[in-house]
């Protein structure tokens, strides 16, 4: 499921698929995406690259197209490959940088950038 909070410039994406379940937040105000993988008990954070990640208003349109037409081709499909590296727990300066929505998603989990 996808929820778009236009007034807060936030998109919540919830994938419920057993071992592959995850929650993702696109925080356009702070410019970061955070994905919490439940099977790994970890949080992955990446900077939003405007040339690769659709804008907030575009995400809603793409989601609507995909839902209504199911197999719409879009050049804006986003895939990210996370490679395990060193992790750390979030600190106060991280949460100021990433924002409260990502803090709520990732507090207490190892953070990977």
PyMOL commands that set and color helices and strands:
alter all, ss='L'
color gray80, all
select helices_A, chain A and resi 18-20+56-69+92-98+100-106
alter helices_A, ss='H'
color red, helices_A
select strands_A, chain A and resi 2-5+10-15+22-27+32-37+42-47+88-89+110-112
alter strands_A, ss='S'
color yellow, strands_A
deselect
rebuild
show_as cartoon
